[in-house]
């Protein structure tokens, strides 16, 4: 099996078995992080990037979303990566894990990540 995680812009791929970390890169310049509880500060952030650490390489951005949805997006990404490895480990086929949405929907959908046999088209994501 070869499972690939596709970056947000579609121009970078990382093997799922080489992912070593998933972190939130919070962009919140308007609020003082010492003034709010960390979860409140995260929820108030206008933009959060889900950064995936890849063994031996720089991190890549898998998704950008509002702060209020970041924890759910992180949870779903980790679950999708684990499920993909478990399900396709013995199959021997190639699959791609990628975000389903170019423009962020509101409210957050039940499923954010998609596993497909074809690589998604590369698109510039505009916000």
N, C-alpha and C positions, 0 to 999 in steps of 0.2 A: 504494500500500500504506500502510496505517496499522497499525503494530504497537504495542501498548500493554503496558507492564510494570505489573502489578498489585501493589500493596503487600501486605505480610503480612496486614493486617487487612481488605483488600479495599475500603477506603474512599478510596484514592488511586490515580490512574493517571498514568503518565508515558509519553510517546511514546518508543519505543526509539531513534529517531534523535536525541533530545535528551539521552540519557545521556552524561555527560562523565567520570564516574569511578565505580568500585566499590571500596569500602573495607570493612575489618573494624573494627567498633567492639567492642573486647574489654572485657568486664565480668569482671574478676578482682581482687577486693578482698582475697582471702586470701593471695595470693603477692606477694612483692616482685619487680618486673620486673627489677631489677638482679641478683637472685640466680640467675635461670635464663636459659638461652639463649632468645632470642625465640620460637623454634618450640616449645620445651618449655613456656614460659609460656602460649603460645596453647593448646596441647593440654590444659593443666591448667585452663583457664578454664571455669567452669560454663555461661557464656552468652556468645555472640558474635552480634552483629547484622551482617548484610550490608547496608551502607548504599549507596544508589545516588545519586550526585550528578546533579542535573538542571540543565541549562543555564538560568540565570536564576531558579532556585527553590531552596528548601531541600532537603536530602537526604531520602530516604524509606527506610524499612526494608523490604527485600524478603523477608527471612527471618531467623529467630532459631534458632540451633542450638548444640549443645555445641562447645567449642573444638576438640576432637579431629576434628570433621568440617568445620570452617570453611574450610580451604584447598580441600578437594574441592568444597564448595558454591560457593565463589567461582569456581573453575575452570569448573565446569559452567554457572554463570550467564553468565559471559563468552562461553563457547562457544555457549550457547543464543541469546544476544542476537545474536551475529555470524551464526549459521546462520539465524536468523529474518529478519534483514535481507537476507541474500543470497538466500534461498529465496522470500520473499514480495515482494521489491522490485518485480518486474514484474507481479505477479499483480493488484494493485489491490484486494485484499480486506482486511478488517479482522481481525486476530488479536490474541489476548491471551496474554501470557507470565506464568505465575504458578507459585508453589510448589505441589507436588502434595500436601503433607502438612500437616494441621492439627496433629497431634501428632507429634513427632519420632520416627522409627523407629530402632531399633538392631539391627544395624549399619546404616551409611549405605547406602541403596539405590543402584543403578546410575544411576537417573534421578531427579533432584530437581525438575526444572522441566518444565512442560507447556505446549504451545502449542495453544490451542483457538480456535475461531471464536466461541464464546459466552463472555461475561464470567462468571467464576465467582461463585457466590453469596457474599455478604458474610457472614463468620462471625467471631465473636470468638474469637481463639485463646487458649486457656487453657493455662497451663503449671503 
